[in-house]
């Protein structure tokens, strides 16, 4: 019987504040803003505003700052004790990277980092954003347009929603400016699937500095999956929560996995050892299972 391994941040704390519920709104029209990324600064506690802009978060007693971030709005930091039931964010003209638009022909295609979903059994989910970097190569000149992202997803809930952000590479090697100024919302069906995202209408040419495809998990009730698990050496059952979908992981010889954690980008440099149950993953880095399709 095949074993499916899922990496999840499971958070425990005995120093929890009472739950806080509020709504995020646009300061110019007072309308709720959906899918704003919300996290406790310097901690692994996060939330996402729903379609009405509503969210709930439970800080620890040591929590000091809550950060609100979303494409098209100024990032805002608020002290926990100053948090109100209505958070107003100021809209901005998003500073985009220079994107070269291109007349499409769509007579050729090039597939990058193809994979077979039946061969991979490791999955990852977190409270935040994880990325995969695609490096530019001269051969892409014949098919320079971003057409499709194929993502390996596994979901225990029906129609799990996640967001995609596109970033250029900064001088420090981390994700930098946005390539696109809107959320790319994606629905993953229940089960293990290829989830294809058509981005051809964005008409974006592959940047010569390369770019990151970022997966943003949405911490909303419709994505919540509750489960039970046991610890090694014990039969006691514990309750856990993760937010679907989980994203497939591929073994890699090179580090290509950044995560936004505690408000900063970090390289996720976990390498599996000889005890890992799947041989193909042993002593390898992990990267997100994302295939890129280019066209002309």
N, C-alpha and C positions, 0 to 999 in steps of 0.2 A: 504494500500500500504506500503510495506516495505521501510524503509529508510536505505540507505547505508551511513555510516559515515566513512570519510577518514581523518586521521590526517596528515597534511602536514605542513612543515615549509614554510611559505610565507614571503619572505624577501623584505623589503622596505628600501630605502635609498635615500636621496636627495644629498648625497655627494659621487658621483660616478666618478671614473676615466674613461678615454676612454677605450674601449674594447682592450684587448691584445690578439693577435693570434700568436702562436708559434708551434714548433714541438719538441717532446721528442725523442731522438735517443740513441742507444747503443754506448758508447764511443769507443768500439773496432771495430765496423764495419759500423758505421754511419747509421744503419737501424732504421727506426721508430719503437717505442715500443708501442704496443696497451695496452689500459686499465690501464694506470698509474693513480693512485689516486692523484689529485691535489687540494690543498685547501689553502686558506688564513689563516695564523696562527692567532689563537685567534678570529676567525670569522666563520660565517656559510655560507661562499661563497666557492663553490667547482666546479670542472670540472673533466672530464675523457678524456684521450687521445683516439682518434678513432683508427681504424685498421692501419692507416698510421702513427700514433703517433701524429697527429695534435690535437690541443685543442684551445679553446677560453675562456678567463676569464675576468671579469670586476671588478677590485679591487675598494675599496673606497679610498677617499683621505687620510684616516687614516691608510690604510693598509701598512704594513711594510715588511712582509716576506711571500713568497710563498713556500709551501712545496710539494715535489714530492716523492711519495712512491709507490712501487710495488714489488711483490714477485720476488726475484731473482736479485734485484738491491739495491744499497746503497740509503738510504733516503737522499735527497738533499734539502737544504734550500737556497733560493736566495732572496736578497733584491729586492723589486719591481722595484726600479730605475735601478737595474743592470740586469734586465731580458732581454735576447736577443731572437731572433727569433728561435734559435736552442739550446735546453737544452740537455746536454750530461750527461747520467747516467752511472755509473760504475757497471758492473755486479759483483755479489758476489756469493759465494757458500752459499746458504741460510742455516742459522743455524736452523736445524730441531730438534724437540723433538725426543727422542729415541722412535722409532716406532717398535713394535714387529710384525714381519710378521708371517703369519700362513697359514698352508695348508688347503684350503677350501674343504668342503664336500658338503655343501648346501643341506642337508637333513632336516634341521630344520630352522624355522624362529621365531623371536620374534618381535612383534610390540610395540613400546613405544610411548606414548602420541598420541593415535589415536584420530581423530576428524571427524565430519561430516560437509562438507562444507556448507550444506544448513542451518545449525543451527547458523552460525556466520556471522555477518554483519559489523564488525569493521575492518578497514584496515589502514595500515601505510606506509608512504614513506618519505624519507629524503635525504639530500645531504650527504652521508657518508656510514657508516657501522653500522649494528645492529646485535646483537647476541642472541642466546639461548644456555644455558648451560645444558648439559646432565651429570648427576652424575652417577658414576660407582656403580653397585650393584653386589654382588657375584653371583646372579642367571644368570648374563650375561656370566658366564664362559662356559655354554653349547652352547651359540650362540655368540661368541666373535667378529665376523667380521662385520664391517660396510658395509651394502649392499645397502640400498636405503634411500634417504631423500624425503619425500613427503611434499611439500610446498603448502599452499593455496595462490594462486595469483589471482589478478584482474587487467586486463590491458585494457586501452582504445585504445591502438595502437596494430598493428599486429606484432607479434613476438618480444616482448620486451626482451632485453637481460640483464641479471644480472650476477654477479659473486659470487662464494662461496669461502670463506676461512675457513680453519680448524685450530683452535688454542687449545693448552693445557691451563690449568689453572695455573696462576702464584701464587706466595706466597701471593700477595696482593688481590687475588681473581679475578683479571682481566685477559682477554686473554693475553697469553704470547708468546710461541714459535709456529711456524707453524708445523702442522702434515703432510702437503703435500706442496711440493715446486713449485707448478704450480697453475695457476688460474683454477677454475672449472667453465667454462662459461655455462650458462643455458638460454634456450629460453622459455618464457612464452607465450602461445597463447592468442589471444584477448578474453576478457570475464573473467568470474570467473571459475577457474579450479584448479584441483589437478595438480601440476607440479612435476613429479617424476624425481629424479636424481639418476642414477645408479652409485654407487661408488665402486662396488664389485671388479673391476679390480685393484683398488688401494691396495687391500688386507691388510687393516689396522685393527689391533686389537684394541678394545675399551680400551683406556688408563685408568689405575687404578686411576689416579687423576681426571678423567672425561675430557670432552673437550667441546669446543664451536663450534657451527655451525654459521658462520657469513655470513650475506647477505650484499653484497656491491652493491649499486645502481650505475649504470653507467650513467654519465651525458653527454649523446651523443644525437645528433639530432634525431636519429631513435627511441629513447625512450621518446622524448618530447611530452607532452600532454598539450594543451592549453584549458582553460575552463573559464567560467564566474561564478561569485558568488556574493552574496549580504551580507551585514553586518546586524546584528540584529538591528531592528528598522529603517531600511532604505531600499528604493526600488532601490537605485542606484546600477548599475552593475559594477563590477570590473573584470579585466582580471587577470588570474593566470596561472602559469605553474608548473607542477610537472613532475617527470620522472618515467615512468612505468617500471616494474609492481609495484603495491602496494601489500604488504604482509598482509595476514590475521592475526588478533589478537585474542587470546583466553583469557578469564578471568581466573585469577589465584589468589590463596590465598597467594602465595609467590612471592617475587621479583625475576625475572629471565629475565632481559632485560638490556643489556649493549649497549651503543651507543658510537661510536667514533666521538666526537664532539670537534672542535677547536684543533684537534691534540692529544686529550687525551681521555681515556676511562672514561665514567660516567655511573652510574646506573640511568636508566630511571624509576623513582619512582612515576610516575603519578598514582594516584588512582582515579577512577571515583566516583562521588558523587550521591546523590539521584535524581538529575535532569537529569541524563543520560537516554536517551530514551529506552535503552534495559535493562531490569531488571537483566539479568544474568551478566551484566558488572558492575553493581552498587557496589561501595565500594570494588572493586577488583583491583588487579594489572593486567597489561597486559603482555602477552608474545607472541612471534612469533608463528604462527600456522605451526609448523614443526613436522612431525612424523618421527621417526627413525625406520628403519627395520634392525634387526641383523640376521646373519646366522652363521652356523658352517662350 
